[in-house]
């Protein structure tokens, strides 16, 4: 099955989550990060590679990341690394993401509240 | 679209959205590095599109879309970018009032301190009396102008349209134009009085006109400056970066 070229709207916050997670493991520059996202998601998620930079810049401005120009393989690169604040943000975002996934999955699996089966509203 | 065209178009689109030159420069620089790496990797891998750039837009993203993402992310980084209605439509009037109160309170406290003996302005040196009167006039005019400047600065920092700052400056100008005050210095036999309110009258019309004009001129000047920025071509520095990238690639 071929993956859709454009991701659904609900994955809008995913690049931020992936970037934080991967940068919390080790510092990377932009191109390296995009390749790491591709590799770690099995290329299931597709987004314009250039879109990652505004996300990185915002995270840096919010204090979640810090960047420094460094020489990598003989070329000057802007290398990003997660700050302690970024790691906290990652923990919060990860918990929120898992909660959403669990809730949506529950609905998609067809788990229903008692009362729905006979067409009546559920009563807590 | 080749690499150079993509980066130039991106810079133009970002500029059109009012993003600061330093931010545009940084993005274009990093994206230039990114494309360079991408081309290099594909060349080494000897893939089919090693020397082509036909799928560059598909890989990197459409410049208009990238500029939209950059503007949205840039706005999200600041409170005023995330909440423009609150910052530019709801907050300006309370903000002006707070700054007015602070300015007048500072003046009143100073005068109160000078009047501890109870003789009032009769015993004050002439320069102090004039300073009090001038301070009162300045405290009516300057706060709205300062707030207007601050709002324009925030709009610029947040990558927001000049329409937001102009709307905010107009609100500030209206409230400032309606502001009226009267100062009576304390005397030996009477306490001083500071009366503040809103309204319009022929007495003091020039002061009110000035109070109205300064914030409005600030907003209009900022809007004109932003419009000028959008009509110029990408900065020479950006073009240099693009050129440098093209040669490297």
Interface residues (C-beta under 8 A of the other chain):
Chain A: X29 X30 X31 X34 X47 X48 X49 X50 X51 X53 X54 X55 X57 X58 X61 X62 X75 X77 X78
Chain B: X10 X23 X26 X27 X29 X30 X31 X33 X34 X37 X38 X59 X60 X61 X62 X65 X66 X69 X70 X72 X73 X74 X76 X77 X78
